[in-house]
Amino acid sequence: MSVGHYASAVTSSAVMELLKPFDPRIVGTLPLGLAVPGSDVDIVCHASDPNAFADIVWAHYQACDDFVLFRWTSGTRPVIARFVCDGWPFELFGDQRPVEQQRGWIHFEVERRLLALDDGRLRRAVGELRAGGLKTEPAFATVLGISGDPYRGLLELAAATDAELRARLVACDLG
């Protein structure tokens, strides 16, 4: 499956239009250019009304292959939906926090920034680890020498300036 085909699946699913009231944003390996076979289309949304989000997702996608919807009735956990459309797996996250405050968005943004500052070696090293089966955040953390929880480590990097991120890249042994 090519990246172009993923864009076609996004268009044909109308997911961005249907979820427009929830500020949908595509995150993850596909827009970063780090997809591997089985990568899904990850979309984070601001669902201040989780029930309204779940209702729209259910109404439009419950007939899709492999559809599943998780909706917790207590706490502030996100609504999560998974389905396949045009041969592409989708995963939707409807969180009550604005997108800019969601971990998935923050991880995506710091990864995007790092790749924009990269000379190609970070992308290659992360891509190799991804091809070997590592998830995206652990792959970045491994290459960047972040110990402990890779998800927390990337969240901490989000506050860094571009100069600090460049220094981090220079300090890494990227071959």
C-alpha positions in Angstrom: 0.0 0.0 0.0 1.4 3.3 -1.0 1.1 6.6 0.9 -1.0 7.9 -2.0 -3.4 5.0 -1.4 -3.7 5.9 2.3 -4.6 9.5 1.2 -7.2 8.0 -1.1 -8.7 5.9 1.7 -8.9 9.0 3.9 -10.7 10.8 1.1 -13.1 8.0 0.3 -13.9 7.4 4.0 -14.9 11.1 4.4 -13.5 10.8 7.9 -12.0 14.2 8.0 -15.2 15.9 6.8 -17.4 13.8 9.1 -15.2 14.5 12.1 -14.6 18.2 11.3 -16.5 19.4 14.4 -13.9 17.4 16.5 -10.7 19.0 15.0 -9.5 15.8 13.4 -5.7 15.5 12.7 -3.8 12.6 11.1 -0.8 11.6 13.2 1.6 8.7 13.3 3.8 6.9 10.9 2.0 7.6 7.6 2.4 11.4 7.6 5.9 11.0 9.0 6.9 8.7 6.2 7.8 5.9 8.6 5.0 3.5 7.8 5.6 -0.3 7.7 3.2 -3.0 6.5 0.2 -2.9 8.8 0.5 0.7 9.7 -2.8 2.3 10.3 -4.3 5.7 9.7 -4.3 7.3 13.2 -6.6 10.3 13.7 -6.7 12.3 17.0 -9.8 14.4 17.7 -11.1 16.8 20.4 -14.3 15.2 21.5 -15.5 17.5 24.3 -18.8 15.5 24.0 -17.6 11.9 23.8 -21.1 10.6 23.2 -21.6 12.8 20.2 -18.2 11.7 18.8 -19.1 8.0 19.4 -22.5 8.5 17.8 -21.1 9.9 14.6 -18.4 7.3 14.4 -20.9 4.5 15.0 -23.4 5.9 12.5 -20.9 6.2 9.7 -18.4 3.4 10.2 -20.1 0.5 12.1 -20.6 -1.3 8.8 -16.9 -1.2 8.0 -14.8 -4.3 8.2 -13.3 -5.1 11.7 -15.3 -2.2 13.3 -14.9 -1.9 17.1 -15.7 1.1 19.3 -14.5 1.5 22.9 -16.4 3.9 25.0 -15.8 4.1 28.8 -18.6 5.4 30.9 -16.4 6.7 33.7 -13.3 8.8 33.8 -11.8 10.8 31.0 -10.5 8.0 28.8 -10.8 8.6 25.0 -13.3 7.0 22.7 -11.4 4.7 20.4 -12.7 3.3 17.2 -11.0 0.9 14.8 -12.1 -0.2 11.4 -10.9 -0.9 7.9 -11.8 1.2 4.9 -10.5 0.7 1.3 -8.0 -1.8 2.7 -6.5 0.6 5.3 -6.9 0.1 9.0 -8.1 3.3 10.8 -7.8 4.2 14.5 -9.7 7.2 15.8 -9.1 8.7 19.2 -11.8 11.1 20.6 -10.3 12.7 23.7 -11.9 15.4 25.8 -8.7 17.4 25.8 -7.9 19.8 22.9 -5.7 18.0 20.3 -2.7 20.2 21.2 -2.8 18.7 24.7 -3.1 15.1 23.7 -0.1 12.8 24.1 -0.5 11.4 20.6 -0.4 14.8 19.0 2.6 15.9 21.2 4.5 12.8 20.3 3.7 13.3 16.6 4.8 17.0 16.7 8.2 16.3 18.4 8.8 13.4 16.0 8.0 15.7 13.0 10.3 18.4 14.3 13.1 16.0 14.8 12.8 14.6 11.3 12.6 18.1 9.9 16.0 18.9 11.6 17.5 15.5 10.6 20.0 15.0 7.8 18.5 11.7 7.0 20.3 9.5 9.5 17.6 9.7 12.2 14.9 8.7 9.6 17.0 5.8 8.4 17.8 4.6 12.0 14.2 4.9 13.2 13.0 3.3 9.9 15.2 0.3 10.5 14.0 -0.2 14.0 10.4 0.2 12.8 11.0 -2.4 10.1 12.3 -4.7 12.8 9.0 -4.5 14.7 9.5 -1.6 17.2 6.6 0.9 17.6 7.4 4.5 16.7 8.0 6.1 20.1 10.3 3.3 21.3 12.2 3.5 18.0 12.8 7.2 18.4 13.7 6.8 22.0 16.2 4.0 21.2 17.9 6.1 18.5 18.0 9.2 20.7 19.3 7.4 23.7 16.3 8.1 25.9 16.2 5.7 28.8 13.1 4.7 30.7 9.6 5.2 29.4 9.9 6.2 25.7 6.5 7.9 25.7 7.4 10.1 28.6 10.8 10.8 27.2 9.4 12.1 24.0 6.8 14.2 25.9 9.8 15.8 27.7 11.5 16.5 24.4 8.5 18.4 23.2 9.4 21.5 25.2 12.9 21.6 23.7 13.9 24.4 21.2 15.0 23.4 17.7 18.6 24.2 18.8 18.3 21.8 21.7 16.8 19.1 19.4 19.6 19.7 16.9 22.1 19.3 19.8 20.4 16.0 20.7 20.7 14.7 17.2 24.4 15.7 17.0 25.0 13.9 20.3 23.5 10.7 19.0 25.6 8.1 17.2 23.5 8.0 14.1 26.2 6.4 11.9 
